[in-house]
Amino acid sequence: MTTIEQTPVRLSVRGLAKSYPTKNGLVPVIADLTFDVRVGEVCCIVGPSGIGKTTLLKCLTGLQSITAGSAAIDGNVIEGPPEEMALVFQEYTRSLMPWLTVEKNVRLPLKHLHLPGAEREERVASALTAVGLSGAESKFPWQLSGGMQQRVAIARAIAYRPEVLVMDEPFASVDAQTRFELEDLCLRIREQFGMTIVVVTHDIDEAVYLSDRVVVLGERPAKVTEIVEIDFGAPRDQLTTRALPAFAELRTQIFGLIRKAG
């Protein structure tokens, strides 16, 4: 059986640094980040509030330029939004088009791929089925609950079939029960579509539950404080996995790292 450690690197970050210009000169936010995310891995990025997690995400997705160092997918340096990557935002209300139906929202990013019609419709249908929204194709986002709207955003991302799915606090705006359901959905997507998933989150329990590895950021400007291995394997269950003594130990370890860094 192939383990994560034996699989190839999909996303490589080497010496990544980011500074913002001010009237007093450059202000560094990220100093020197180096880590890898392997094919099929779920990697969560955590750290104190304001440490630069969202800035890192914008650099990884090509939405902001990198001041120094590099980030690459399959060895190809990221210099703009890569075609191999899709992004799910925290604020689903801003990312969905309220005047488009669920089906049309999911189909939207497929237009520039120039797919045959049958393949395009198959992608839309399979993505909606994967997130449990079959039958909701003709509804509008404003007719759905917050959790269902975020499922639409996730379906739109997976219909694109990216190699890397990046999620920015994707479950922070929903209630606890829905959050658990969406976490399990995230793991099913990884298994069904073989995607590599990177999640930026403030929720330590979520990071431990989802991850194969957790990248902990600390210091200011941000550096990698530690990379914590999570070896629960699969499948995971919200009740039994969270009840494991190792789960509590990892949560305490990561919380200690974040509190020290903050």
GUSE-226003 format. One line per field, with one value per atom (N, C-alpha, C, O): x, y, z; residue in one letter; atom name; residue number from 1. Coordinates in steps of 0.05 Angstrom, whole numbers. Atoms other than C-alpha are relative to their C-alpha. Example, Ala and Ser with C-alpha at 12.3 -4.5 7.8 and 13.67 -1.06 7.14 Angstrom:
! residues 2
u = c(18 246 18 39 -16 273 -15 -5)
v = c(-24 -90 24 24 -24 -21 22 44)
w = c(0 156 0 13 -1 143 14 18)
aa = c(A A A A S S S S)
at = c(N CA C O N CA C O)
i = c(1 1 1 1 2 2 2 2)
This chain:
! residues 262
u = c(17 0 18 36 -16 27 -8 -32 5 34 4 16 -4 33 30 37 -28 108 13 34 -11 119 -11 -2 12 76 15 29 -15 104 -10 -33 8 103 -16 -9 17 47 5 9 -4 55 25 28 -26 125 4 1 -4 139 29 37 -28 212 8 8 -10 236 -19 -10 20 171 0 -2 2 171 -18 -19 18 121 2 0 -1 129 -19 -24 18 81 14 26 -12 105 -16 -41 12 90 17 38 -15 113 26 44 -25 167 17 37 -16 192 -16 -40 14 175 -4 14 7 140 -4 -22 2 152 -23 -27 22 91 7 3 -10 120 30 39 -29 194 13 29 -14 215 -14 -9 15 167 9 11 -8 188 -16 -14 14 142 -11 -12 11 113 -28 -34 25 43 0 3 -2 41 -26 -48 24 -7 -20 -13 21 -73 0 -16 -1 -55 -20 -26 14 -99 19 27 -19 -55 -14 -25 12 -82 22 43 -19 -46 -14 -35 11 -57 21 44 -18 -27 -16 -41 14 -45 -14 -6 15 -94 20 35 -16 -59 29 45 -28 3 6 30 -5 -6 -10 -1 11 -46 -14 -9 14 -91 20 16 -21 -31 14 19 -13 3 -18 -9 19 -60 -1 -2 1 -62 26 25 -25 11 0 8 1 -1 -19 -14 20 -61 7 -9 -7 -25 -15 -13 15 -71 17 10 -20 -11 27 33 -27 61 16 10 -18 115 24 36 -23 170 26 44 -24 223 -7 -28 6 227 -19 -22 18 177 -21 -18 20 115 -4 -5 3 105 -19 -21 17 55 13 18 -13 88 24 30 -25 152 -4 16 5 118 -5 -23 2 129 -26 -34 26 65 7 19 -4 67 -26 -26 26 -7 -19 -10 19 -72 4 0 -6 -53 -26 -45 23 -102 -5 -27 2 -88 -12 -14 8 -117 -28 -34 25 -186 -1 11 1 -203 -29 -47 26 -262 4 20 -2 -272 -18 -36 17 -301 -27 -48 25 -354 -13 -10 14 -396 -21 -27 20 -447 12 -2 -14 -395 10 15 -12 -369 -21 -14 22 -436 -14 -17 15 -475 -30 -42 28 -544 -21 -43 19 -577 2 -14 -2 -554 -10 -7 9 -584 24 47 -22 -543 15 40 -13 -530 18 40 -15 -507 24 45 -23 -462 22 46 -20 -427 12 36 -10 -421 18 34 -13 -392 30 39 -29 -316 7 30 -6 -322 0 8 4 -336 27 27 -25 -263 16 37 -14 -243 -7 7 8 -279 -4 6 6 -304 -23 -40 24 -352 -24 -22 24 -423 -6 -14 7 -433 18 9 -19 -370 -5 -3 6 -388 -24 -23 24 -457 6 -5 -7 -427 15 10 -15 -379 -18 -16 19 -435 -17 -20 18 -480 15 5 -16 -425 9 10 -8 -402 -24 -20 24 -473 -7 -16 5 -482 19 12 -21 -416 -5 1 5 -438 -28 -36 27 -509 -21 -40 19 -545 -15 -26 16 -577 -29 -39 28 -647 -2 -24 1 -627 10 15 -12 -602 -14 0 15 -657 -4 -16 3 -655 21 42 -19 -620 14 3 -15 -567 -16 -15 15 -612 -23 -35 20 -662 11 -4 -13 -612 11 16 -13 -584 30 40 -28 -513 17 35 -16 -486 -4 15 5 -520 14 23 -14 -492 30 42 -28 -422 4 25 -2 -435 0 14 0 -451 28 38 -27 -384 20 38 -18 -348 -5 14 6 -385 11 22 -11 -364 30 41 -29 -292 7 25 -7 -292 -9 3 8 -329 23 26 -23 -267 22 39 -20 -227 28 46 -28 -166 17 7 -19 -104 3 7 -3 -101 -25 -32 23 -163 9 17 -8 -147 -25 -43 25 -199 8 25 -6 -197 -22 -43 20 -234 -28 -47 24 -287 -25 -47 23 -332 -5 -20 1 -325 -27 -34 25 -392 -25 -47 23 -437 -1 19 4 -464 17 27 -18 -426 -7 11 8 -467 6 16 -5 -462 30 39 -29 -387 10 27 -9 -378 -7 9 8 -417 18 25 -17 -375 29 42 -26 -311 1 20 1 -332 -3 8 2 -351 27 34 -27 -281 17 31 -15 -251 -11 5 11 -299 9 14 -10 -279 28 35 -27 -207 1 17 0 -222 -12 -1 14 -270 15 16 -13 -231 30 43 -29 -160 13 36 -12 -149 18 15 -16 -95 -14 -22 16 -128 17 30 -13 -98 -22 -37 20 -141 13 29 -8 -127 -23 -46 21 -165 10 34 -5 -168 -7 0 11 -201 19 24 -21 -149 -12 0 13 -198 -5 -1 5 -216 26 26 -25 -143 9 19 -8 -129 -18 -8 18 -191 5 4 -2 -179 27 29 -27 -104 15 10 -23 -49 23 39 -20 -3 -11 -27 8 -13 25 44 -22 34 -7 -27 5 38 18 43 -15 59 4 -14 -6 91 20 29 -18 136 -11 -32 9 128 25 40 16 142 -1 16 7 114 21 34 -17 156 -15 -35 11 140 11 35 -9 143 4 24 -2 130 -20 -40 19 98 -7 10 9 56 -13 -32 11 42 -25 -26 25 -29 -3 -8 -1 -29 -25 -23 24 -102 -8 -23 8 -108 -29 -40 27 -176 -14 -1 18 -235 1 9 2 -246 -29 -46 27 -308 -1 16 2 -332 -1 10 2 -346 24 37 -21 -294 28 45 -27 -235 5 26 -3 -247 2 12 -2 -252 26 32 -26 -183 18 18 -19 -131 20 28 -20 -83 -11 4 12 -133 3 11 -3 -132 29 35 -29 -56 9 24 -8 -48 -12 1 13 -98 15 19 -15 -61 27 36 -26 6 -2 15 2 -17 -9 1 9 -54 24 26 -23 10 19 30 -17 50 -11 3 12 0 0 5 0 -6 27 30 -27 69 7 20 -6 74 -15 -5 16 19 8 -4)
v = c(-24 0 25 27 -25 69 19 24 -20 119 28 31 -28 195 5 19 -5 195 -11 -1 12 152 12 5 -12 194 25 37 -24 250 26 27 -27 323 13 14 -15 362 30 44 -29 431 4 -7 -4 454 30 47 -27 517 2 -13 -2 539 29 47 -26 599 23 45 -21 637 23 18 -24 708 20 22 -20 764 25 24 -26 838 19 17 -20 896 28 34 -27 966 19 19 -22 1024 25 24 -25 1096 -1 15 3 1074 -24 -31 22 1017 -26 -25 26 943 -11 -10 13 909 -30 -38 28 834 -13 -7 15 790 -30 -42 28 722 1 15 -2 711 -22 -15 21 643 -27 -40 25 585 -21 -16 23 517 -24 -32 25 456 -11 2 13 406 -11 -18 14 379 -21 -15 22 311 -7 2 7 282 -15 -34 13 263 7 -5 -7 295 22 39 -23 339 13 1 -15 392 25 41 -24 444 19 11 -21 510 15 26 -13 539 20 19 -19 595 22 23 -21 655 19 21 -20 707 22 32 -21 757 -9 8 9 713 0 0 -1 714 -24 -29 24 651 7 -6 -7 686 12 7 -10 722 -23 -22 24 655 -13 -20 12 628 16 4 -16 686 -3 -2 5 674 -28 -31 27 599 -1 -17 1 613 20 22 -19 666 26 42 -25 722 23 47 -20 759 -9 -33 7 761 -8 1 9 728 19 24 -19 775 -15 -6 16 720 -29 -36 28 645 -8 6 10 604 -19 -31 21 561 -13 1 14 508 -23 -36 24 455 -18 -11 20 393 12 6 -12 433 25 38 -24 490 23 23 -22 556 16 21 -14 593 30 42 -28 663 15 39 -11 675 -23 -45 21 636 -25 -24 23 565 -15 -17 15 525 -26 -36 25 464 3 -16 -6 497 13 29 -14 517 9 -3 -13 560 2 11 -3 557 20 16 -22 620 -5 -22 2 627 12 1 -15 677 -10 2 11 634 19 18 -19 691 19 30 -17 731 -14 -2 15 676 -12 -18 10 651 23 44 -20 689 -3 -23 4 700 -1 -11 0 710 -25 -28 25 642 -23 -22 24 575 -15 -10 17 523 -13 -12 13 486 19 12 -19 549 10 17 -8 569 -21 -14 22 501 -1 -7 2 504 24 22 -25 575 -3 7 1 559 -19 -20 19 505 12 0 -12 554 2 -4 -5 569 -26 -25 25 495 -12 -30 9 484 -30 -44 29 415 -7 10 9 374 2 -1 -5 387 -23 -18 23 316 -1 -7 1 319 22 18 -22 387 -6 -1 6 364 -23 -23 22 300 11 2 -11 341 15 13 -15 386 -19 -16 19 327 -15 -19 16 286 17 7 -17 346 6 5 -5 361 -25 -24 26 287 -3 -12 4 286 17 8 -18 344 -3 12 5 317 20 25 -20 369 -8 9 9 327 7 2 -8 354 30 41 -28 425 17 41 -14 445 26 45 -24 496 20 41 -20 531 22 18 -22 597 -1 -11 1 606 11 0 -13 652 -18 -11 18 595 -23 -40 22 550 9 33 -6 546 7 2 -6 570 -25 -23 24 499 -10 -19 9 482 19 10 -19 546 -6 -5 8 525 -26 -29 24 457 7 -6 -9 493 11 4 -10 530 -22 -21 23 464 -15 -24 14 431 14 1 -15 487 -5 -7 5 476 -28 -30 27 401 -7 -24 3 405 8 -3 -9 441 -21 -20 22 378 10 3 -10 415 -22 -41 18 378 8 -9 -10 422 17 36 -15 447 15 3 -17 506 11 22 -8 524 19 13 -21 588 1 12 1 578 -8 7 6 541 -5 -3 8 520 19 12 -18 580 14 23 -15 611 -17 -7 18 551 -10 -8 10 519 -25 -37 22 463 -26 -39 25 405 0 -19 -2 430 -1 -12 0 441 -29 -36 28 368 -14 -30 13 346 9 -7 -10 391 -10 -15 13 364 -28 -35 27 294 0 -16 -4 318 5 -6 -6 345 -25 -29 25 277 -19 -33 17 241 11 -5 -11 289 -8 -15 9 272 -29 -35 28 198 -4 -19 4 204 11 -1 -14 253 0 10 2 241 27 30 -27 315 4 -9 -10 346 24 42 -21 393 15 3 -18 452 17 31 -15 483 19 11 -20 547 2 6 1 544 11 9 -8 574 -22 -21 21 511 -23 -38 20 465 -28 -46 27 406 -7 -30 5 413 -8 -26 6 413 -28 -43 27 350 -21 -42 19 315 -4 -27 1 331 -9 -22 -1 330 -27 -45 19 282 13 1 -16 338 28 38 -27 405 17 11 -19 463 22 37 -20 508 24 22 -25 581 14 14 -16 624 22 25 -23 683 22 18 -22 750 15 26 11 754 -31 -43 28 684 -19 -15 23 621 -25 -25 26 547 -7 -12 8 531 -30 -39 30 457 -11 1 15 407 -25 -42 21 358 -22 -17 23 289 -10 -13 11 262 -28 -30 27 186 -17 -41 15 167 -18 -38 15 140 5 26 -3 129 -27 -47 -23 126 12 0 -14 177 5 7 -3 187 22 23 -23 248 -8 7 8 209 -16 -9 18 154 13 10 -12 194 22 23 -22 254 -10 4 12 207 -13 -21 13 178 16 41 -15 196 15 37 -13 213 26 45 -25 265 23 45 -20 302 8 32 -7 298 18 37 -17 327 28 48 -26 382 17 41 -15 401 9 31 -7 399 24 42 -22 444 26 47 -24 492 12 37 -10 498 15 35 -13 515 27 47 -25 568 21 44 -19 599 12 35 -9 603 20 41 -17 634 27 48 -24 684 19 41)
w = c(0 0 0 16 2 -20 22 26 -20 36 -11 -33 9 31 -4 -23 2 42 -25 -34 24 -19 -26 -48 23 -66 -9 8 10 -110 12 22 -9 -90 -21 -44 19 -122 3 -17 -5 -90 16 38 -13 -71 6 -11 -9 -31 10 28 -7 -25 6 -11 -9 15 -7 -12 8 1 20 44 -16 26 -13 -38 10 19 17 41 -13 36 -14 -38 11 26 1 21 0 6 17 15 -15 53 -5 -18 3 55 15 9 -15 103 -10 3 11 59 1 7 1 53 28 45 -26 111 -5 -20 5 112 16 40 -13 127 2 23 0 108 -5 -23 2 118 -17 -34 13 94 5 24 -4 84 -20 -44 17 58 9 33 -5 55 -26 -46 23 7 6 29 -2 -5 -22 -45 18 -37 -14 -5 16 -88 18 32 -15 -56 30 45 -28 11 7 -10 -11 54 20 39 -17 85 10 -5 -12 134 9 19 -9 148 23 19 -23 217 11 4 -13 259 14 11 -14 302 -19 -42 17 276 -8 8 11 231 -7 -13 5 220 -30 -37 29 144 -15 -37 14 127 -26 -46 25 77 -20 -44 19 47 -13 -37 11 38 -21 -42 19 5 -26 -48 25 -44 -16 -41 15 -62 -13 -36 11 -72 -24 -43 22 -118 -22 -41 21 -158 0 -19 -2 -135 9 4 -7 -106 -8 -8 7 -128 24 47 -22 -86 -1 -22 -1 -62 -4 -17 2 -56 2 13 -1 -63 -22 -41 22 -103 11 33 -4 -104 -27 -47 26 -158 2 23 2 -180 -20 -43 17 -209 -13 -36 10 -217 -16 -24 16 -255 19 35 -19 -219 -4 -26 0 -201 -3 15 5 -231 -5 -9 3 -238 8 14 -7 -223 -18 -42 17 -246 -8 7 10 -288 15 15 -15 -245 28 43 -27 -183 0 -18 -4 -158 29 46 -26 -98 10 -4 -13 -50 23 41 -19 -9 25 24 -24 61 -5 3 4 38 -25 -47 23 -8 -11 -35 10 -13 -20 -36 19 -50 -24 -45 22 -94 -19 -42 18 -121 -13 -2 14 -173 7 -2 -9 -142 -22 -18 22 -209 -18 -37 14 -235 17 41 -14 -217 10 3 -11 -179 -23 -24 22 -244 -16 -24 15 -280 15 3 -16 -222 -2 -4 1 -225 -28 -31 28 -301 -7 -26 7 -300 -7 -28 6 -296 -22 -30 21 -349 -28 -47 26 -405 -16 -40 14 -421 -6 -18 5 -422 -27 -36 27 -489 0 -18 -2 -468 -18 -24 14 -510 18 43 -16 -487 19 42 -16 -461 25 47 -23 -418 19 44 -18 -391 18 42 -16 -369 19 41 -19 -339 24 46 -22 -298 20 44 -17 -272 16 40 -14 -255 21 43 -20 -221 23 46 -22 -181 19 43 -17 -156 15 38 -14 -139 23 44 -21 -101 25 47 -24 -56 10 28 -11 -46 -9 6 9 -88 -26 -40 22 -142 5 27 -4 -152 6 6 -6 -134 -23 -19 23 -203 -7 -14 9 -217 21 16 -21 -150 -2 -16 -1 -139 28 47 -26 -84 23 45 -22 -43 10 31 -9 -38 17 27 -14 -3 27 31 -25 67 -4 -26 3 81 -6 -23 6 82 -28 -41 28 16 -20 -41 18 -15 -2 -23 1 5 -15 -28 16 -25 -30 -46 28 -91 -7 -29 6 -86 -3 -20 2 -74 -25 -39 25 -131 -24 -43 23 -178 -2 -24 0 -157 -11 -27 8 -166 -29 -42 28 -233 -19 -41 16 -258 -1 -18 -2 -238 4 -12 -5 -209 11 23 -13 -188 30 47 -27 -126 7 -8 -10 -88 25 45 -22 -42 13 -1 -14 11 23 40 -20 53 21 15 -21 119 -11 -8 16 78 17 6 -16 136 24 42 -23 183 3 24 0 164 4 -1 -3 178 29 44 -27 242 4 -16 -7 278 -14 -25 12 251 -30 -41 29 179 -5 -25 2 190 -1 -17 -1 208 -26 -37 25 147 -24 -41 22 101 3 -17 -4 132 -12 -26 11 115 -31 -45 29 45 -12 -33 9 37 -3 -23 1 53 -22 -35 22 5 -27 -45 26 -51 -5 -28 3 -39 -10 -29 8 -46 -27 -43 26 -105 -23 -44 23 -148 1 -17 -2 -123 1 -7 -1 -110 24 45 -22 -68 11 -4 -12 -18 21 38 -19 20 13 -1 -14 74 20 36 -20 112 20 13 -20 178 27 33 -27 248 20 43 -17 275 3 -16 -4 306 -2 -14 2 314 -30 -37 29 240 -14 -30 12 221 6 -11 -8 260 -13 -22 12 233 -29 -39 29 160 -10 -31 12 152 0 16 -2 134 13 27 -14 157 5 -11 -7 191 0 14 1 174 20 16 -20 235 -5 -7 5 222 27 44 -25 276 -6 -29 2 289 -17 -31 18 254 -10 6 21 197 1 13 -3 188 -10 -31 8 186 7 21 -8 190 27 30 -26 264 2 13 -1 256 -20 -26 16 209 15 21 -17 248 -17 -32 15 219 14 39 -11 228 -13 -37 11 219 6 11 -5 231 -23 -19 23 161 -8 0 9 129 3 3 -2 136 28 47 -26 191 6 -12 -9 232 21 39 -18 269 30 47 -28 333 8 28 -9 336 -3 14 4 307 21 32 -19 352 29 46 -27 412 6 28 -4 401 19 17 -17 455 -17 -9 17 398 -11 -16 11 372 21 13 -20 438 4 8 -3 442 -23 -18 23 372 2 -4 -4 386 20 16 -21 449 -10 -4 11 413 -18 -16 19 357 13 6 -15 404 15 16 -14 445 -19 -11 19 383 -9 -12 9 361 22 17 -22 429 5 11 -4 436 -22 -17 22 367 2 -7 -1 382 22 25)
aa = c(M M M M T T T T T T T T I I I I E E E E Q Q Q Q T T T T P P P P V V V V R R R R L L L L S S S S V V V V R R R R G G G G L L L L A A A A K K K K S S S S Y Y Y Y P P P P T T T T K K K K N N N N G G G G L L L L V V V V P P P P V V V V I I I I A A A A D D D D L L L L T T T T F F F F D D D D V V V V R R R R V V V V G G G G E E E E V V V V C C C C C C C C I I I I V V V V G G G G P P P P S S S S G G G G I I I I G G G G K K K K T T T T T T T T L L L L L L L L K K K K C C C C L L L L T T T T G G G G L L L L Q Q Q Q S S S S I I I I T T T T A A A A G G G G S S S S A A A A A A A A I I I I D D D D G G G G N N N N V V V V I I I I E E E E G G G G P P P P P P P P E E E E E E E E M M M M A A A A L L L L V V V V F F F F Q Q Q Q E E E E Y Y Y Y T T T T R R R R S S S S L L L L M M M M P P P P W W W W L L L L T T T T V V V V E E E E K K K K N N N N V V V V R R R R L L L L P P P P L L L L K K K K H H H H L L L L H H H H L L L L P P P P G G G G A A A A E E E E R R R R E E E E E E E E R R R R V V V V A A A A S S S S A A A A L L L L T T T T A A A A V V V V G G G G L L L L S S S S G G G G A A A A E E E E S S S S K K K K F F F F P P P P W W W W Q Q Q Q L L L L S S S S G G G G G G G G M M M M Q Q Q Q Q Q Q Q R R R R V V V V A A A A I I I I A A A A R R R R A A A A I I I I A A A A Y Y Y Y R R R R P P P P E E E E V V V V L L L L V V V V M M M M D D D D E E E E P P P P F F F F A A A A S S S S V V V V D D D D A A A A Q Q Q Q T T T T R R R R F F F F E E E E L L L L E E E E D D D D L L L L C C C C L L L L R R R R I I I I R R R R E E E E Q Q Q Q F F F F G G G G M M M M T T T T I I I I V V V V V V V V V V V V T T T T H H H H D D D D I I I I D D D D E E E E A A A A V V V V Y Y Y Y L L L L S S S S D D D D R R R R V V V V V V V V V V V V L L L L G G G G E E E E R R R R P P P P A A A A K K K K V V V V T T T T E E E E I I I I V V V V E E E E I I I I D D D D F F F F G G G G A A A A P P P P R R R R D D D D Q Q Q Q L L L L T T T T T T T T R R R R A A A A L L L L P P P P A A A A F F F F A A A A E E E E L L L L R R R R T T T T Q Q Q Q I I I I F F F F G G G G L L L L I I I I R R R R K K K K A A A A G G G G)
at = c(N CA C O N CA C O N CA C O N CA C O N CA C O N CA C O N CA C O N CA C O N CA C O N CA C O N CA C O N CA C O N CA C O N CA C O N CA C O N CA C O N CA C O N CA C O N CA C O N CA C O N CA C O N CA C O N CA C O N CA C O N CA C O N CA C O N CA C O N CA C O N CA C O N CA C O N CA C O N CA C O N CA C O N CA C O N CA C O N CA C O N CA C O N CA C O N CA C O N CA C O N CA C O N CA C O N CA C O N CA C O N CA C O N CA C O N CA C O N CA C O N CA C O N CA C O N CA C O N CA C O N CA C O N CA C O N CA C O N CA C O N CA C O N CA C O N CA C O N CA C O N CA C O N CA C O N CA C O N CA C O N CA C O N CA C O N CA C O N CA C O N CA C O N CA C O N CA C O N CA C O N CA C O N CA C O N CA C O N CA C O N CA C O N CA C O N CA C O N CA C O N CA C O N CA C O N CA C O N CA C O N CA C O N CA C O N CA C O N CA C O N CA C O N CA C O N CA C O N CA C O N CA C O N CA C O N CA C O N CA C O N CA C O N CA C O N CA C O N CA C O N CA C O N CA C O N CA C O N CA C O N CA C O N CA C O N CA C O N CA C O N CA C O N CA C O N CA C O N CA C O N CA C O N CA C O N CA C O N CA C O N CA C O N CA C O N CA C O N CA C O N CA C O N CA C O N CA C O N CA C O N CA C O N CA C O N CA C O N CA C O N CA C O N CA C O N CA C O N CA C O N CA C O N CA C O N CA C O N CA C O N CA C O N CA C O N CA C O N CA C O N CA C O N CA C O N CA C O N CA C O N CA C O N CA C O N CA C O N CA C O N CA C O N CA C O N CA C O N CA C O N CA C O N CA C O N CA C O N CA C O N CA C O N CA C O N CA C O N CA C O N CA C O N CA C O N CA C O N CA C O N CA C O N CA C O N CA C O N CA C O N CA C O N CA C O N CA C O N CA C O N CA C O N CA C O N CA C O N CA C O N CA C O N CA C O N CA C O N CA C O N CA C O N CA C O N CA C O N CA C O N CA C O N CA C O N CA C O N CA C O N CA C O N CA C O N CA C O N CA C O N CA C O N CA C O N CA C O N CA C O N CA C O N CA C O N CA C O N CA C O N CA C O N CA C O N CA C O N CA C O N CA C O N CA C O N CA C O N CA C O N CA C O N CA C O N CA C O N CA C O N CA C O N CA C O N CA C O N CA C O N CA C O N CA C O N CA C O N CA C O N CA C O N CA C O N CA C O N CA C O N CA C O N CA C O N CA C O N CA C O N CA C O N CA C O N CA C O N CA C O N CA C O N CA C O N CA C O N CA C O N CA C O N CA C O N CA C O N CA C O N CA C O N CA C O N CA C O N CA C O N CA C O N CA C O N CA C O N CA C O N CA C O N CA C O N CA C O N CA C O N CA C O N CA C O N CA C O N CA C O N CA C O N CA C O N CA C O N CA C O N CA C O N CA C O)
i = c(1 1 1 1 2 2 2 2 3 3 3 3 4 4 4 4 5 5 5 5 6 6 6 6 7 7 7 7 8 8 8 8 9 9 9 9 10 10 10 10 11 11 11 11 12 12 12 12 13 13 13 13 14 14 14 14 15 15 15 15 16 16 16 16 17 17 17 17 18 18 18 18 19 19 19 19 20 20 20 20 21 21 21 21 22 22 22 22 23 23 23 23 24 24 24 24 25 25 25 25 26 26 26 26 27 27 27 27 28 28 28 28 29 29 29 29 30 30 30 30 31 31 31 31 32 32 32 32 33 33 33 33 34 34 34 34 35 35 35 35 36 36 36 36 37 37 37 37 38 38 38 38 39 39 39 39 40 40 40 40 41 41 41 41 42 42 42 42 43 43 43 43 44 44 44 44 45 45 45 45 46 46 46 46 47 47 47 47 48 48 48 48 49 49 49 49 50 50 50 50 51 51 51 51 52 52 52 52 53 53 53 53 54 54 54 54 55 55 55 55 56 56 56 56 57 57 57 57 58 58 58 58 59 59 59 59 60 60 60 60 61 61 61 61 62 62 62 62 63 63 63 63 64 64 64 64 65 65 65 65 66 66 66 66 67 67 67 67 68 68 68 68 69 69 69 69 70 70 70 70 71 71 71 71 72 72 72 72 73 73 73 73 74 74 74 74 75 75 75 75 76 76 76 76 77 77 77 77 78 78 78 78 79 79 79 79 80 80 80 80 81 81 81 81 82 82 82 82 83 83 83 83 84 84 84 84 85 85 85 85 86 86 86 86 87 87 87 87 88 88 88 88 89 89 89 89 90 90 90 90 91 91 91 91 92 92 92 92 93 93 93 93 94 94 94 94 95 95 95 95 96 96 96 96 97 97 97 97 98 98 98 98 99 99 99 99 100 100 100 100 101 101 101 101 102 102 102 102 103 103 103 103 104 104 104 104 105 105 105 105 106 106 106 106 107 107 107 107 108 108 108 108 109 109 109 109 110 110 110 110 111 111 111 111 112 112 112 112 113 113 113 113 114 114 114 114 115 115 115 115 116 116 116 116 117 117 117 117 118 118 118 118 119 119 119 119 120 120 120 120 121 121 121 121 122 122 122 122 123 123 123 123 124 124 124 124 125 125 125 125 126 126 126 126 127 127 127 127 128 128 128 128 129 129 129 129 130 130 130 130 131 131 131 131 132 132 132 132 133 133 133 133 134 134 134 134 135 135 135 135 136 136 136 136 137 137 137 137 138 138 138 138 139 139 139 139 140 140 140 140 141 141 141 141 142 142 142 142 143 143 143 143 144 144 144 144 145 145 145 145 146 146 146 146 147 147 147 147 148 148 148 148 149 149 149 149 150 150 150 150 151 151 151 151 152 152 152 152 153 153 153 153 154 154 154 154 155 155 155 155 156 156 156 156 157 157 157 157 158 158 158 158 159 159 159 159 160 160 160 160 161 161 161 161 162 162 162 162 163 163 163 163 164 164 164 164 165 165 165 165 166 166 166 166 167 167 167 167 168 168 168 168 169 169 169 169 170 170 170 170 171 171 171 171 172 172 172 172 173 173 173 173 174 174 174 174 175 175 175 175 176 176 176 176 177 177 177 177 178 178 178 178 179 179 179 179 180 180 180 180 181 181 181 181 182 182 182 182 183 183 183 183 184 184 184 184 185 185 185 185 186 186 186 186 187 187 187 187 188 188 188 188 189 189 189 189 190 190 190 190 191 191 191 191 192 192 192 192 193 193 193 193 194 194 194 194 195 195 195 195 196 196 196 196 197 197 197 197 198 198 198 198 199 199 199 199 200 200 200 200 201 201 201 201 202 202 202 202 203 203 203 203 204 204 204 204 205 205 205 205 206 206 206 206 207 207 207 207 208 208 208 208 209 209 209 209 210 210 210 210 211 211 211 211 212 212 212 212 213 213 213 213 214 214 214 214 215 215 215 215 216 216 216 216 217 217 217 217 218 218 218 218 219 219 219 219 220 220 220 220 221 221 221 221 222 222 222 222 223 223 223 223 224 224 224 224 225 225 225 225 226 226 226 226 227 227 227 227 228 228 228 228 229 229 229 229 230 230 230 230 231 231 231 231 232 232 232 232 233 233 233 233 234 234 234 234 235 235 235 235 236 236 236 236 237 237 237 237 238 238 238 238 239 239 239 239 240 240 240 240 241 241 241 241 242 242 242 242 243 243 243 243 244 244 244 244 245 245 245 245 246 246 246 246 247 247 247 247 248 248 248 248 249 249 249 249 250 250 250 250 251 251 251 251 252 252 252 252 253 253 253 253 254 254 254 254 255 255 255 255 256 256 256 256 257 257 257 257 258 258 258 258 259 259 259 259 260 260 260 260 261 261 261 261 262 262 262 262)
